[in-house]
């Protein structure tokens, strides 16, 4: 990781705070295999515990289907040493950690709803990725355009691909997902506590996923680590936590908009902020005129499958 990348993390590291780990997990029933493609035609942001759609009703089978789809996509990207593989690996491992977390029935107050959110959130990423790769730039949100173009053109470091993907998905996608699925329970209480509990399993997965990405895809991803500590991973987590807090606030702005015009203005402000963040990170984490991705690509070719 270059100096500019470390500066991004260093700003966050100034305000580090401990994150409480989740409790013990209990065994869950092994779900029956479900194809992701069979779930998506009727998948919408509307949570409905009575529907036949496994994702709309928040079944754990849907989470497993999401993981299988993420694995399918990551395997292809990694085999080609595509720079999009960095974010794909991160998202896959994060979702796998989420799957382990919900084996504890007491972790979330409404796990089925969060399972539904998991599916809708993933679909936003899949849709942006697929639109871009099918040449439909108009259907690709601007922040995702920056992230995906940077990967295609091999413009940024592995850390750049990671941060561009996370920023587009959290700063741009997450507010729309949260506003769409709803911020309150049927009894009127806020779903914010469950939103915040996500940070706990993110705390567990951040350090190992950075290590794996460095071992398999780009050895510079963890160059900012302080030996004997988890400083780099912790700083990364705190950046993500701050983005997730801002996403919730932006979702509230969307939900509270009094008119269609006001909502459109809020939506545009979200798009503009996410795009500006993407452009800034692309410039900060670019290889520059005297550097390129040749070493990283050669390393990935030799190590992507763990050999």
Secondary structure as GFF3:
##gff-version 3
##sequence-region A 1 307
A	DSSP	alpha_helix	3	13	.	.	.	ID=ss1
A	DSSP	alpha_helix	36	40	.	.	.	ID=ss2
A	DSSP	alpha_helix	60	79	.	.	.	ID=ss3
A	DSSP	alpha_helix	85	101	.	.	.	ID=ss4
A	DSSP	alpha_helix	111	133	.	.	.	ID=ss5
A	DSSP	three_ten_helix	137	139	.	.	.	ID=ss6
A	DSSP	alpha_helix	142	152	.	.	.	ID=ss7
A	DSSP	alpha_helix	158	167	.	.	.	ID=ss8
A	DSSP	pi_helix	168	174	.	.	.	ID=ss9
A	DSSP	alpha_helix	175	181	.	.	.	ID=ss10
A	DSSP	alpha_helix	192	216	.	.	.	ID=ss11
A	DSSP	alpha_helix	231	256	.	.	.	ID=ss12
A	DSSP	alpha_helix	260	284	.	.	.	ID=ss13
A	DSSP	alpha_helix	294	303	.	.	.	ID=ss14
###
